[in-house]
Amino acid sequence: MAWLIWSGALVSLAGLAGLVWCIVKVWSARRRGLPDEELRALVRKVVPLNMGALMLSTIGLMMVITGIFLT
Protein backbone atom coordinates (compact mmCIF):
# COMPACT_ATOMS: atom_id res chain seq x y z
CA MET A 1 0.00 0.00 0.00
CA ALA A 2 3.03 2.26 -0.25
CA TRP A 3 1.80 3.41 -3.66
CA LEU A 4 -1.40 4.74 -2.04
CA ILE A 5 0.61 6.71 0.52
CA TRP A 6 2.93 8.25 -2.08
CA SER A 7 0.19 8.99 -4.60
CA GLY A 8 -1.88 10.56 -1.81
CA ALA A 9 1.09 12.69 -0.83
CA LEU A 10 1.45 13.88 -4.43
CA VAL A 11 -2.26 14.69 -4.66
CA SER A 12 -2.08 16.54 -1.37
CA LEU A 13 0.95 18.53 -2.54
CA ALA A 14 -0.88 19.44 -5.74
CA GLY A 15 -3.77 20.74 -3.64
CA LEU A 16 -1.35 22.67 -1.45
CA ALA A 17 0.25 24.21 -4.53
CA GLY A 18 -3.21 25.30 -5.67
CA LEU A 19 -3.89 26.90 -2.31
CA VAL A 20 -0.58 28.77 -2.42
CA TRP A 21 -1.36 29.94 -5.96
CA CYS A 22 -4.73 31.32 -4.81
CA ILE A 23 -3.10 33.16 -1.92
CA VAL A 24 -0.42 34.68 -4.15
CA LYS A 25 -2.99 35.69 -6.78
CA VAL A 26 -5.19 37.61 -4.33
CA TRP A 27 -2.25 39.01 -2.37
CA SER A 28 -0.63 40.41 -5.51
CA ALA A 29 -3.94 41.97 -6.56
CA ARG A 30 -4.25 43.66 -3.17
CA ARG A 31 -0.69 44.98 -3.38
CA ARG A 32 -1.37 46.44 -6.84
CA GLY A 33 -4.12 48.51 -5.25
CA LEU A 34 -6.94 47.42 -7.50
CA PRO A 35 -10.25 49.20 -7.02
CA ASP A 36 -12.67 47.47 -4.68
CA GLU A 37 -14.96 46.31 -7.49
CA GLU A 38 -12.15 44.70 -9.49
CA LEU A 39 -10.70 43.08 -6.38
CA ARG A 40 -14.09 41.56 -5.54
CA ALA A 41 -14.42 40.22 -9.09
CA LEU A 42 -10.98 38.61 -8.84
CA VAL A 43 -11.78 37.05 -5.47
CA ARG A 44 -15.05 35.67 -6.90
CA LYS A 45 -13.02 33.95 -9.63
CA VAL A 46 -10.43 32.58 -7.20
CA VAL A 47 -12.84 31.19 -4.56
CA PRO A 48 -13.97 28.13 -6.61
CA LEU A 49 -10.34 27.31 -7.42
CA ASN A 50 -9.48 27.71 -3.75
CA MET A 51 -12.25 25.32 -2.71
CA GLY A 52 -11.19 22.82 -5.38
CA ALA A 53 -7.59 22.93 -4.21
CA LEU A 54 -8.71 22.47 -0.62
CA MET A 55 -10.80 19.44 -1.65
CA LEU A 56 -7.87 17.99 -3.60
CA SER A 57 -5.59 18.39 -0.62
CA THR A 58 -8.16 16.75 1.65
CA ILE A 59 -8.60 13.80 -0.70
CA GLY A 60 -4.81 13.38 -0.81
CA LEU A 61 -4.61 13.31 2.97
CA MET A 62 -7.43 10.75 3.10
CA MET A 63 -5.48 8.60 0.65
CA VAL A 64 -2.38 8.82 2.86
CA ILE A 65 -4.33 7.85 6.00
CA THR A 66 -6.05 4.99 4.18
CA GLY A 67 -2.67 3.72 2.94
CA ILE A 68 -1.26 3.89 6.47
CA PHE A 69 -4.24 1.95 7.89
CA LEU A 70 -3.94 -0.73 5.23
CA THR A 71 -0.19 -1.17 5.69
Biopython code that builds the backbone (N, CA, C, O; Angstrom):
import numpy as np
from Bio.PDB.StructureBuilder import StructureBuilder

atoms = [
    (1, "MET", "N", (0.796, -1.192, 0.000)),
    (1, "MET", "CA", (0.000, 0.000, 0.000)),
    (1, "MET", "C", (0.848, 1.270, 0.000)),
    (1, "MET", "O", (0.333, 2.374, 0.178)),
    (2, "ALA", "N", (2.146, 1.097, -0.201)),
    (2, "ALA", "CA", (3.027, 2.265, -0.247)),
    (2, "ALA", "C", (2.670, 3.174, -1.421)),
    (2, "ALA", "O", (2.839, 4.390, -1.340)),
    (3, "TRP", "N", (2.177, 2.583, -2.512)),
    (3, "TRP", "CA", (1.798, 3.405, -3.658)),
    (3, "TRP", "C", (0.645, 4.335, -3.313)),
    (3, "TRP", "O", (0.579, 5.448, -3.834)),
    (4, "LEU", "N", (-0.267, 3.902, -2.442)),
    (4, "LEU", "CA", (-1.397, 4.741, -2.035)),
    (4, "LEU", "C", (-0.908, 5.910, -1.176)),
    (4, "LEU", "O", (-1.410, 7.028, -1.295)),
    (5, "ILE", "N", (0.058, 5.646, -0.324)),
    (5, "ILE", "CA", (0.614, 6.711, 0.516)),
    (5, "ILE", "C", (1.321, 7.755, -0.344)),
    (5, "ILE", "O", (1.104, 8.954, -0.169)),
    (6, "TRP", "N", (2.162, 7.308, -1.266)),
    (6, "TRP", "CA", (2.926, 8.249, -2.077)),
    (6, "TRP", "C", (2.049, 8.985, -3.088)),
    (6, "TRP", "O", (2.253, 10.175, -3.332)),
    (7, "SER", "N", (1.086, 8.296, -3.671)),
    (7, "SER", "CA", (0.191, 8.994, -4.597)),
    (7, "SER", "C", (-0.695, 9.985, -3.835)),
    (7, "SER", "O", (-0.998, 11.061, -4.349)),
    (8, "GLY", "N", (-1.109, 9.633, -2.626)),
    (8, "GLY", "CA", (-1.875, 10.564, -1.805)),
    (8, "GLY", "C", (-1.056, 11.785, -1.426)),
    (8, "GLY", "O", (-1.569, 12.903, -1.385)),
    (9, "ALA", "N", (0.221, 11.562, -1.148)),
    (9, "ALA", "CA", (1.087, 12.693, -0.829)),
    (9, "ALA", "C", (1.242, 13.618, -2.032)),
    (9, "ALA", "O", (1.260, 14.839, -1.875)),
    (10, "LEU", "N", (1.354, 13.055, -3.222)),
    (10, "LEU", "CA", (1.450, 13.877, -4.431)),
    (10, "LEU", "C", (0.162, 14.655, -4.679)),
    (10, "LEU", "O", (0.205, 15.830, -5.042)),
    (11, "VAL", "N", (-0.979, 14.006, -4.485)),
    (11, "VAL", "CA", (-2.265, 14.686, -4.657)),
    (11, "VAL", "C", (-2.406, 15.806, -3.632)),
    (11, "VAL", "O", (-2.869, 16.900, -3.955)),
    (12, "SER", "N", (-2.012, 15.532, -2.423)),
    (12, "SER", "CA", (-2.083, 16.543, -1.372)),
    (12, "SER", "C", (-1.155, 17.719, -1.664)),
    (12, "SER", "O", (-1.522, 18.869, -1.424)),
    (13, "LEU", "N", (0.026, 17.447, -2.172)),
    (13, "LEU", "CA", (0.946, 18.526, -2.537)),
    (13, "LEU", "C", (0.413, 19.345, -3.705)),
    (13, "LEU", "O", (0.618, 20.558, -3.758)),
    (14, "ALA", "N", (-0.266, 18.696, -4.634)),
    (14, "ALA", "CA", (-0.881, 19.443, -5.738)),
    (14, "ALA", "C", (-1.965, 20.375, -5.209)),
    (14, "ALA", "O", (-2.080, 21.515, -5.660)),
    (15, "GLY", "N", (-2.753, 19.897, -4.261)),
    (15, "GLY", "CA", (-3.765, 20.744, -3.644)),
    (15, "GLY", "C", (-3.138, 21.895, -2.876)),
    (15, "GLY", "O", (-3.641, 23.019, -2.913)),
    (16, "LEU", "N", (-2.054, 21.623, -2.188)),
    (16, "LEU", "CA", (-1.355, 22.673, -1.446)),
    (16, "LEU", "C", (-0.782, 23.720, -2.398)),
    (16, "LEU", "O", (-0.818, 24.916, -2.111)),
    (17, "ALA", "N", (-0.261, 23.267, -3.520)),
    (17, "ALA", "CA", (0.251, 24.213, -4.527)),
    (17, "ALA", "C", (-0.881, 25.092, -5.053)),
    (17, "ALA", "O", (-0.685, 26.285, -5.284)),
    (18, "GLY", "N", (-2.060, 24.509, -5.241)),
    (18, "GLY", "CA", (-3.215, 25.299, -5.669)),
    (18, "GLY", "C", (-3.615, 26.333, -4.636)),
    (18, "GLY", "O", (-3.962, 27.462, -4.983)),
    (19, "LEU", "N", (-3.567, 25.956, -3.376)),
    (19, "LEU", "CA", (-3.889, 26.905, -2.308)),
    (19, "LEU", "C", (-2.891, 28.054, -2.269)),
    (19, "LEU", "O", (-3.275, 29.213, -2.112)),
    (20, "VAL", "N", (-1.617, 27.732, -2.412)),
    (20, "VAL", "CA", (-0.582, 28.772, -2.417)),
    (20, "VAL", "C", (-0.777, 29.690, -3.618)),
    (20, "VAL", "O", (-0.610, 30.904, -3.496)),
    (21, "TRP", "N", (-1.124, 29.139, -4.765)),
    (21, "TRP", "CA", (-1.357, 29.942, -5.965)),
    (21, "TRP", "C", (-2.508, 30.919, -5.733)),
    (21, "TRP", "O", (-2.424, 32.083, -6.123)),
    (22, "CYS", "N", (-3.590, 30.443, -5.096)),
    (22, "CYS", "CA", (-4.734, 31.323, -4.806)),
    (22, "CYS", "C", (-4.331, 32.452, -3.870)),
    (22, "CYS", "O", (-4.732, 33.599, -4.069)),
    (23, "ILE", "N", (-3.547, 32.139, -2.860)),
    (23, "ILE", "CA", (-3.100, 33.161, -1.919)),
    (23, "ILE", "C", (-2.245, 34.203, -2.629)),
    (23, "ILE", "O", (-2.442, 35.403, -2.435)),
    (24, "VAL", "N", (-1.307, 33.759, -3.442)),
    (24, "VAL", "CA", (-0.419, 34.677, -4.148)),
    (24, "VAL", "C", (-1.211, 35.546, -5.126)),
    (24, "VAL", "O", (-0.939, 36.739, -5.260)),
    (25, "LYS", "N", (-2.176, 34.954, -5.799)),
    (25, "LYS", "CA", (-2.986, 35.688, -6.778)),
    (25, "LYS", "C", (-3.744, 36.842, -6.110)),
    (25, "LYS", "O", (-3.712, 37.970, -6.603)),
    (26, "VAL", "N", (-4.415, 36.568, -5.006)),
    (26, "VAL", "CA", (-5.190, 37.610, -4.327)),
    (26, "VAL", "C", (-4.260, 38.610, -3.644)),
    (26, "VAL", "O", (-4.527, 39.812, -3.653)),
    (27, "TRP", "N", (-3.189, 38.126, -3.063)),
    (27, "TRP", "CA", (-2.254, 39.009, -2.373)),
    (27, "TRP", "C", (-1.614, 40.004, -3.354)),
    (27, "TRP", "O", (-1.473, 41.188, -3.051)),
    (28, "SER", "N", (-1.237, 39.505, -4.520)),
    (28, "SER", "CA", (-0.634, 40.407, -5.507)),
    (28, "SER", "C", (-1.657, 41.420, -6.015)),
    (28, "SER", "O", (-1.298, 42.562, -6.306)),
    (29, "ALA", "N", (-2.911, 41.025, -6.126)),
    (29, "ALA", "CA", (-3.944, 41.969, -6.558)),
    (29, "ALA", "C", (-4.163, 43.048, -5.500)),
    (29, "ALA", "O", (-4.389, 44.211, -5.834)),
    (30, "ARG", "N", (-4.098, 42.670, -4.243)),
    (30, "ARG", "CA", (-4.247, 43.660, -3.166)),
    (30, "ARG", "C", (-3.065, 44.626, -3.143)),
    (30, "ARG", "O", (-3.241, 45.819, -2.895)),
    (31, "ARG", "N", (-1.878, 44.122, -3.396)),
    (31, "ARG", "CA", (-0.687, 44.976, -3.377)),
    (31, "ARG", "C", (-0.667, 45.935, -4.562)),
    (31, "ARG", "O", (-0.094, 47.021, -4.471)),
    (32, "ARG", "N", (-1.293, 45.539, -5.679)),
    (32, "ARG", "CA", (-1.365, 46.436, -6.836)),
    (32, "ARG", "C", (-2.327, 47.587, -6.591)),
    (32, "ARG", "O", (-2.300, 48.589, -7.305)),
    (33, "GLY", "N", (-3.177, 47.443, -5.581)),
    (33, "GLY", "CA", (-4.119, 48.510, -5.248)),
    (33, "GLY", "C", (-5.284, 48.591, -6.207)),
    (33, "GLY", "O", (-5.722, 49.680, -6.579)),
    (34, "LEU", "N", (-5.790, 47.427, -6.611)),
    (34, "LEU", "CA", (-6.942, 47.421, -7.504)),
    (34, "LEU", "C", (-8.146, 48.064, -6.821)),
    (34, "LEU", "O", (-8.280, 48.007, -5.599)),
    (35, "PRO", "N", (-9.005, 48.666, -7.608)),
    (35, "PRO", "CA", (-10.250, 49.200, -7.024)),
    (35, "PRO", "C", (-11.071, 48.079, -6.394)),
    (35, "PRO", "O", (-10.934, 46.910, -6.755)),
    (36, "ASP", "N", (-11.912, 48.453, -5.459)),
    (36, "ASP", "CA", (-12.675, 47.473, -4.682)),
    (36, "ASP", "C", (-13.502, 46.554, -5.572)),
    (36, "ASP", "O", (-13.587, 45.352, -5.319)),
    (37, "GLU", "N", (-14.105, 47.109, -6.601)),
    (37, "GLU", "CA", (-14.965, 46.307, -7.486)),
    (37, "GLU", "C", (-14.160, 45.255, -8.253)),
    (37, "GLU", "O", (-14.595, 44.112, -8.385)),
    (38, "GLU", "N", (-12.999, 45.641, -8.752)),
    (38, "GLU", "CA", (-12.153, 44.699, -9.490)),
    (38, "GLU", "C", (-11.580, 43.633, -8.557)),
    (38, "GLU", "O", (-11.459, 42.468, -8.936)),
    (39, "LEU", "N", (-11.233, 44.035, -7.348)),
    (39, "LEU", "CA", (-10.705, 43.076, -6.383)),
    (39, "LEU", "C", (-11.771, 42.042, -6.013)),
    (39, "LEU", "O", (-11.476, 40.853, -5.891)),
    (40, "ARG", "N", (-12.992, 42.498, -5.838)),
    (40, "ARG", "CA", (-14.087, 41.564, -5.537)),
    (40, "ARG", "C", (-14.323, 40.601, -6.691)),
    (40, "ARG", "O", (-14.581, 39.418, -6.466)),
    (41, "ALA", "N", (-14.238, 41.090, -7.916)),
    (41, "ALA", "CA", (-14.419, 40.223, -9.086)),
    (41, "ALA", "C", (-13.317, 39.171, -9.149)),
    (41, "ALA", "O", (-13.577, 38.012, -9.472)),
    (42, "LEU", "N", (-12.091, 39.575, -8.840)),
    (42, "LEU", "CA", (-10.983, 38.614, -8.843)),
    (42, "LEU", "C", (-11.169, 37.564, -7.758)),
    (42, "LEU", "O", (-10.949, 36.376, -7.991)),
    (43, "VAL", "N", (-11.576, 38.004, -6.570)),
    (43, "VAL", "CA", (-11.782, 37.054, -5.471)),
    (43, "VAL", "C", (-12.904, 36.078, -5.818)),
    (43, "VAL", "O", (-12.820, 34.893, -5.495)),
    (44, "ARG", "N", (-13.957, 36.575, -6.478)),
    (44, "ARG", "CA", (-15.049, 35.674, -6.896)),
    (44, "ARG", "C", (-14.549, 34.597, -7.863)),
    (44, "ARG", "O", (-15.042, 33.469, -7.841)),
    (45, "LYS", "N", (-13.577, 34.939, -8.710)),
    (45, "LYS", "CA", (-13.016, 33.954, -9.632)),
    (45, "LYS", "C", (-12.112, 32.956, -8.915)),
    (45, "LYS", "O", (-12.046, 31.787, -9.296)),
    (46, "VAL", "N", (-11.420, 33.418, -7.881)),
    (46, "VAL", "CA", (-10.426, 32.578, -7.205)),
    (46, "VAL", "C", (-11.078, 31.630, -6.190)),
    (46, "VAL", "O", (-10.545, 30.551, -5.932)),
    (47, "VAL", "N", (-12.218, 32.013, -5.615)),
    (47, "VAL", "CA", (-12.836, 31.193, -4.565)),
    (47, "VAL", "C", (-13.148, 29.766, -5.028)),
    (47, "VAL", "O", (-12.836, 28.833, -4.287)),
    (48, "PRO", "N", (-13.746, 29.535, -6.213)),
    (48, "PRO", "CA", (-13.967, 28.130, -6.614)),
    (48, "PRO", "C", (-12.670, 27.340, -6.776)),
    (48, "PRO", "O", (-12.616, 26.155, -6.447)),
    (49, "LEU", "N", (-11.628, 27.997, -7.282)),
    (49, "LEU", "CA", (-10.340, 27.311, -7.418)),
    (49, "LEU", "C", (-9.755, 26.992, -6.048)),
    (49, "LEU", "O", (-9.148, 25.941, -5.847)),
    (50, "ASN", "N", (-9.948, 27.918, -5.107)),
    (50, "ASN", "CA", (-9.475, 27.707, -3.748)),
    (50, "ASN", "C", (-10.186, 26.509, -3.115)),
    (50, "ASN", "O", (-9.546, 25.668, -2.484)),
    (51, "MET", "N", (-11.479, 26.434, -3.280)),
    (51, "MET", "CA", (-12.245, 25.318, -2.710)),
    (51, "MET", "C", (-11.858, 23.994, -3.376)),
    (51, "MET", "O", (-11.765, 22.966, -2.706)),
    (52, "GLY", "N", (-11.635, 24.022, -4.683)),
    (52, "GLY", "CA", (-11.194, 22.816, -5.378)),
    (52, "GLY", "C", (-9.831, 22.353, -4.910)),
    (52, "GLY", "O", (-9.606, 21.155, -4.740)),
    (53, "ALA", "N", (-8.927, 23.280, -4.702)),
    (53, "ALA", "CA", (-7.592, 22.929, -4.208)),
    (53, "ALA", "C", (-7.664, 22.382, -2.792)),
    (53, "ALA", "O", (-6.944, 21.448, -2.441)),
    (54, "LEU", "N", (-8.531, 22.964, -1.987)),
    (54, "LEU", "CA", (-8.708, 22.465, -0.622)),
    (54, "LEU", "C", (-9.271, 21.042, -0.640)),
    (54, "LEU", "O", (-8.842, 20.193, 0.141)),
    (55, "MET", "N", (-10.235, 20.782, -1.535)),
    (55, "MET", "CA", (-10.798, 19.445, -1.648)),
    (55, "MET", "C", (-9.741, 18.447, -2.132)),
    (55, "MET", "O", (-9.673, 17.320, -1.641)),
    (56, "LEU", "N", (-8.928, 18.865, -3.087)),
    (56, "LEU", "CA", (-7.872, 17.987, -3.602)),
    (56, "LEU", "C", (-6.870, 17.647, -2.504)),
    (56, "LEU", "O", (-6.432, 16.503, -2.387)),
    (57, "SER", "N", (-6.516, 18.627, -1.715)),
    (57, "SER", "CA", (-5.589, 18.387, -0.618)),
    (57, "SER", "C", (-6.203, 17.444, 0.422)),
    (57, "SER", "O", (-5.519, 16.573, 0.959)),
    (58, "THR", "N", (-7.473, 17.623, 0.694)),
    (58, "THR", "CA", (-8.158, 16.750, 1.654)),
    (58, "THR", "C", (-8.226, 15.316, 1.142)),
    (58, "THR", "O", (-7.992, 14.374, 1.899)),
    (59, "ILE", "N", (-8.540, 15.151, -0.122)),
    (59, "ILE", "CA", (-8.595, 13.802, -0.699)),
    (59, "ILE", "C", (-7.219, 13.147, -0.633)),
    (59, "ILE", "O", (-7.111, 11.957, -0.337)),
    (60, "GLY", "N", (-6.168, 13.919, -0.908)),
    (60, "GLY", "CA", (-4.814, 13.376, -0.813)),
    (60, "GLY", "C", (-4.483, 12.923, 0.594)),
    (60, "GLY", "O", (-3.878, 11.868, 0.782)),
    (61, "LEU", "N", (-4.874, 13.712, 1.583)),
    (61, "LEU", "CA", (-4.610, 13.312, 2.968)),
    (61, "LEU", "C", (-5.420, 12.073, 3.350)),
    (61, "LEU", "O", (-4.940, 11.228, 4.105)),
    (62, "MET", "N", (-6.637, 11.963, 2.837)),
    (62, "MET", "CA", (-7.426, 10.753, 3.099)),
    (62, "MET", "C", (-6.774, 9.530, 2.467)),
    (62, "MET", "O", (-6.806, 8.441, 3.039)),
    (63, "MET", "N", (-6.182, 9.708, 1.288)),
    (63, "MET", "CA", (-5.480, 8.597, 0.647)),
    (63, "MET", "C", (-4.281, 8.169, 1.489)),
    (63, "MET", "O", (-4.027, 6.976, 1.652)),
    (64, "VAL", "N", (-3.549, 9.141, 2.020)),
    (64, "VAL", "CA", (-2.381, 8.819, 2.857)),
    (64, "VAL", "C", (-2.824, 8.048, 4.103)),
    (64, "VAL", "O", (-2.222, 7.030, 4.445)),
    (65, "ILE", "N", (-3.860, 8.519, 4.776)),
    (65, "ILE", "CA", (-4.327, 7.852, 5.996)),
    (65, "ILE", "C", (-4.854, 6.468, 5.684)),
    (65, "ILE", "O", (-4.619, 5.535, 6.451)),
    (66, "THR", "N", (-5.568, 6.312, 4.566)),
    (66, "THR", "CA", (-6.049, 4.987, 4.177)),
    (66, "THR", "C", (-4.883, 4.053, 3.900)),
    (66, "THR", "O", (-4.909, 2.892, 4.308)),
    (67, "GLY", "N", (-3.861, 4.545, 3.211)),
    (67, "GLY", "CA", (-2.673, 3.720, 2.936)),
    (67, "GLY", "C", (-1.964, 3.321, 4.213)),
    (67, "GLY", "O", (-1.463, 2.201, 4.316)),
    (68, "ILE", "N", (-1.910, 4.226, 5.201)),
    (68, "ILE", "CA", (-1.265, 3.893, 6.470)),
    (68, "ILE", "C", (-2.070, 2.821, 7.208)),
    (68, "ILE", "O", (-1.494, 1.887, 7.765)),
    (69, "PHE", "N", (-3.394, 2.953, 7.214)),
    (69, "PHE", "CA", (-4.237, 1.955, 7.888)),
    (69, "PHE", "C", (-4.130, 0.597, 7.238)),
    (69, "PHE", "O", (-4.183, -0.419, 7.930)),
    (70, "LEU", "N", (-3.981, 0.550, 5.919)),
    (70, "LEU", "CA", (-3.936, -0.733, 5.226)),
    (70, "LEU", "C", (-2.547, -1.366, 5.222)),
    (70, "LEU", "O", (-2.393, -2.519, 4.820)),
    (71, "THR", "N", (-1.553, -0.631, 5.661)),
    (71, "THR", "CA", (-0.194, -1.173, 5.689)),
    (71, "THR", "C", (0.019, -2.009, 6.937)),
    (71, "THR", "O", (1.106, -2.551, 7.139)),
]
sb = StructureBuilder()
sb.init_structure("model")
sb.init_model(0)
sb.init_chain("A")
sb.init_seg("    ")
for serial, (resi, resn, name, xyz) in enumerate(atoms, 1):
    if name == "N":
        sb.init_residue(resn, " ", resi, " ")
    sb.init_atom(name, np.array(xyz, "f"), 0.0, 1.0, " ", f" {name:<3s}", serial, name[0])
structure = sb.get_structure()
